[in-house]
Amino acid sequence: MYADPVEEARRQAQICNSCRYCEGYCAVFPSMHINRFLADGDLAQLANLCHNCQNCYDACQYTAPHEFALNLPGVLAEVRQDSWEQTSFPAAMGTAFHRHGTLIGLVSVLAMALLFWAARSLPGDGEGFYAVIGHNAMIAIFLPAFLFPLLALFIGISRYWELVGAQAIRLSDITAAFGSAATMRNLAGGHGDGCNYEDGDRFSHKRRYLHQLVMYGFLLCFAATASGTILHYVFDLPAPYGLFSIPKALGIPGGLMLCVGTLGLMWIKAEGRPNLQDPRVRGGEFGFILLLFVVSLTGLLLYALRDSAALELLLALHLGSVLAFFLLTPYSKMAHGFYRLAALVRDAQRRRSSR
């Protein structure tokens, strides 16, 4: 850990600007090389462009024991974390989750599960899950929990956008950013060999693929929920839905992808090099991945065991984990997707203006 991560990042970036050996590795270095002096906002932008693939560290000739002691992935991880905490709303929640994320996630899931367990005493108003906890009760609980994270994320991203230097956004900037995010181009490595995230000379694309499993699995689950909402309110077709329905066709593969992806990410993070990450936030990172795993696993178990005696317990646990996930989204690693997307939009602006 560095006493002043921003100043240390500025020192290391100046050395990188003189060397330029890693210029083609990812979006960080072309963005870094356009300025001789990097302001605090410039460094926050570089940190959020960095995907911590760590390839530049292995290629660098100035890492310790050299007197320059460069560790760009490590220092940018600290600057990135500080930028999230600085811009999050409220900021204290972001700091607390990233320091004690696993504990906060566990307590939140149990507390929310108890809330839904207590809601069983209210009369049901439908079939299946709605016979246990009524649809109206779910809406009353989930609607505020869904709106608050959106507000908190909007404020956080607005603060970040101001920090890095706001500009008018064009549609081409957004499409370029989404294209990069969809393929996770910056996790492919400078030579297309992937990340060298673990100890030793072992470049691979597995971190990239695991991130894609999590991202697309989450999007499928979100699409399943959205399709169920449309079926309920537009076509008057309330749950439960059969195996060959649209919600199940999207949700089951999405849940399986989330389970595999989160387990894989926990494994490679445990195998990773802590000195190239921010050691302050490992609890928060593991807590978020574990929370997302619990959401997907309980969802799959709930469908598989919907006719068993475990239905009520599993329903309370699943809904509790989903509610905890939504409430903690602005402060968990989930928020990094929004910040990285904002950084990619800003980088698209940089590339457009340099043409």
Buried (B, 14 or more C-beta within 10 A) or exposed (E): EBEEBBEBBBBBBEBBBEBEBBBEBBBBBBBBEEEEEBBBBBBBBBBBBBBBBBBBBBBBEBBEEEEBEBBBBBBBBBBBBBBBBBBBBEBEBBBBBBBBBBBBBBEBBBEBBEBBBEBBEEEBBBEBBBEBBBBBBBEEBBEEBBEBBEEBBEBBBBBBBEBBBEBEBEEEBBEBBBEBBEEBBBBBBBEEEBBBBBEEEEBBBBBBBBBBBBBBBBEBBEBBBEBBEEBBEEEEEBBBBEEEBBBBBBBBBBBBBBBBBBBBBBEBBEEBBEEBBBEBBBBBBBBBBBBBBBBBBBBBBBBEEBEEEBBBBBBBBBBBBBBBBBBBBBBBBBBBBBBBBBBBBBBBBBBEEEE
